[in-house]
Amino acid sequence: LDVKNAFLYGQLSETVYMHQPPGFVDSAHPNYVCHLQRSLYGLRKAPRAWFQWFASFITRVDFQHSKTDTSLFVYRRGLDVAYMLLYVDDIMLIASSTALLQCIITLLYKEILERAYMQHCNTCKTPADTESKLGSDGDPVSDPTLYRSLAGALQYLTFTRPDISYDVQQICLYMHDPRDPHFFILKRILRYVRGTINHGLQLHVSSTSQLTAYTDTDWVGCPITRSAVYLSTNPVQHQRTKHVEIDIHFVREYVASG
């Protein structure tokens, strides 16, 4: 998992000011400076602030710091164990069983619901109403920060929940000026999520190592790139490209040499 704009999540422990950025200078007060409310890229303490914010969150869901590596977090349940490794803004999670992974995902679901005070809300069968049309009408929400926080959290759930991808994308279109109808749709998504916590994509190890190849529409009209060779049964890895990587030439030479 690659966290977007990770350093912007960090909380500052001291007062920091900065010059107004070029192109955004207030013409009425050109000599004023900006008081930073959050960490910012370019600050020396930005990586540390991001790590502290992440560590404080992940320890709230029962992960513990590793004694040998501060960037490694360990979660134990009975004989099962899970490891979460943070490298700058990249996160890797592995576990000894799929049941434990599902348990961890459930904890993250519940954390989002608790943030919205909806951990005991009624569930619904669909994430959105087909007759509702979102627009810019309605009163502004009382807490736009909460709206943006919940919408951003739902974006991470869409990695394994394609059933809510479209609805989350729609509510994210109005992050700059969220209105009450938008918050109503967001809450409906959360109600749907609460009733489908155990749903999600599961990518398993392939049961066969047999190579399956497909040709493109002109039956391998470009014999150099072989861009239509399908090497994985993983439905996620289906991209096609005309750019040949260096390792492809290495494999071709290795096969040719026997």
Number of C-alpha atoms within 10 A of each C-alpha: 11 12 11 10 10 21 24 16 19 21 19 18 10 6 8 13 10 10 12 16 10 6 6 8 14 12 8 7 9 11 10 13 14 11 12 14 13 16 23 21 12 9 12 10 15 21 20 17 23 22 22 14 16 16 19 11 13 17 14 10 14 14 20 18 16 15 10 7 9 13 16 20 21 19 20 15 10 6 7 14 15 18 18 19 17 19 11 15 16 12 14 12 15 13 18 13 12 13 11 19 17 17 13 19 16 14 15 17 20 18 18 19 20 12 12 15 10 16 16 10 14 12 16 16 12 16 22 19 10 7 6 9 8 14 11 13 11 11 10 15 16 11 11 16 12 14 24 19 14 20 25 15 16 24 15 13 18 18 13 14 17 13 15 21 17 13 19 23 14 15 23 20 14 18 17 9 13 24 23 15 20 26 22 13 20 23 21 21 23 27 22 20 25 22 15 15 16 13 12 16 12 9 11 9 8 10 7 7 9 9 10 10 11 13 13 12 8 7 10 15 11 12 8 10 16 20 18 19 15 17 14 15 17 12 8 8 10 11 9 11 9 11 9 12 9 8 9 12 13 11 11 10 11 10 9 8 7 5
